C-alpha cells in the first residue's frame, strides 16, 4: 500500500527506517508521475497473484488492449527462479536456536 513519509510522525527517522527494507526489495519507492503539457496520459493498475500455472488477476478494471493505440511496446520480463528453488538454496542460519528446557 502506498504511503508518504511526510505523513509519519518523524520524517527523518522514517527516511532512515526505510533504507534496509528498500535494499531488500520489501519496500519500493513509488515514483511521482507527471505528464508533458498537452499530452494525453492514462494509467491502469491491477493486482495479480503469481500462481504455479500463471498469473491470476484479483483486482483492477477490465482493459481491452485492442482499444489502445500506442507506440510503446512491453518487453518480456526476465524469468526469476521459483520461490521454492530459491528457498532450497538459502544459506543456513548463522546460529542454531537454543533448545527449550
C-alpha positions as CSV (number, residue, x, y, z in Angstrom):
1,X,0.0,0.0,0.0
2,X,1.5,3.4,-0.9
3,X,2.2,5.8,1.9
4,X,4.1,9.1,2.2
5,X,6.9,9.6,4.6
6,X,5.6,13.1,5.3
7,X,2.6,11.6,7.0
8,X,4.7,9.8,9.6
9,X,5.4,11.3,13.0
10,X,9.2,11.9,12.4
11,X,10.0,12.2,8.7
12,X,13.8,12.0,9.4
13,X,13.5,8.7,11.3
14,X,11.1,7.4,8.8
15,X,13.6,8.0,6.0
16,X,16.3,6.2,7.9
17,X,13.9,3.3,8.7
18,X,13.0,2.6,5.1
19,X,16.6,2.2,3.8
20,X,17.1,-1.5,4.8
21,X,13.6,-2.7,3.7
22,X,14.2,-0.9,0.4
23,X,17.6,-2.6,-0.1
24,X,15.9,-6.0,0.3
25,X,13.0,-5.2,-2.0
26,X,10.5,-5.3,0.8
27,X,9.5,-1.7,0.0
28,X,9.7,0.0,-3.4
29,X,9.7,3.8,-3.9
30,X,6.5,5.0,-5.5
31,X,7.7,7.5,-8.1
32,X,5.9,10.7,-8.7
33,X,4.5,10.7,-12.2
34,X,4.0,13.7,-14.4
35,X,3.0,14.4,-18.0
36,X,4.0,16.8,-20.6
37,X,1.6,19.7,-21.1
38,X,-0.9,18.9,-23.9
39,X,-0.2,15.1,-23.8
40,X,-2.9,12.5,-23.1
41,X,-1.9,10.1,-20.3
42,X,-3.7,7.1,-18.9
43,X,-2.5,4.8,-16.1
44,X,-4.0,1.4,-15.3
45,X,-3.1,-0.7,-12.3
46,X,-4.1,-4.2,-11.2
47,X,-3.3,-6.7,-8.5
48,X,-2.2,-10.2,-9.5
49,X,-1.3,-13.4,-7.7
50,X,1.6,-15.4,-9.0
51,X,0.2,-18.9,-9.3
52,X,2.1,-22.1,-10.4
53,X,0.2,-22.1,-13.7
54,X,0.4,-18.3,-14.4
55,X,-0.9,-15.0,-13.2
56,X,-4.3,-14.6,-11.6
57,X,-5.8,-11.1,-11.7
58,X,-7.7,-10.4,-8.5
59,X,-8.3,-6.6,-8.7
60,X,-8.5,-3.9,-11.3
61,X,-10.7,-2.8,-14.1
62,X,-11.0,-4.8,-17.3
63,X,-8.9,-3.4,-20.1
64,X,-9.3,-4.2,-23.8
65,X,-5.8,-3.7,-25.2
66,X,-7.3,-3.6,-28.8
67,X,-8.6,-0.1,-27.9
68,X,-5.2,1.2,-27.1
69,X,-3.1,3.0,-29.7
70,X,0.5,3.5,-28.6
71,X,4.0,3.4,-30.0
72,X,5.3,1.9,-26.7
73,X,5.8,-1.8,-26.5
74,X,6.1,-4.1,-23.5
75,X,9.3,-6.1,-23.3
76,X,9.1,-9.7,-22.0
77,X,10.3,-9.9,-18.4
78,X,13.3,-11.9,-17.3
79,X,12.1,-15.1,-15.6
80,X,13.1,-15.4,-12.0
81,X,13.8,-18.7,-10.2
82,X,10.7,-20.0,-8.4
83,X,10.5,-19.3,-4.7
84,X,10.8,-23.0,-3.8
85,X,14.1,-23.3,-5.7
86,X,15.4,-20.1,-4.1
87,X,14.4,-21.4,-0.6
88,X,16.3,-24.6,-1.1
89,X,19.5,-22.7,-2.0
90,X,19.2,-20.4,1.0
91,X,22.2,-20.0,3.3
92,X,21.9,-21.8,6.7
93,X,21.4,-19.6,9.8
94,X,24.5,-18.3,11.5
95,X,23.5,-19.7,14.9
96,X,21.2,-22.6,15.8
97,X,18.3,-21.9,18.1
98,X,18.7,-22.9,21.7
99,X,16.7,-25.9,22.7
100,X,13.9,-25.3,25.3
101,X,14.5,-27.0,28.7
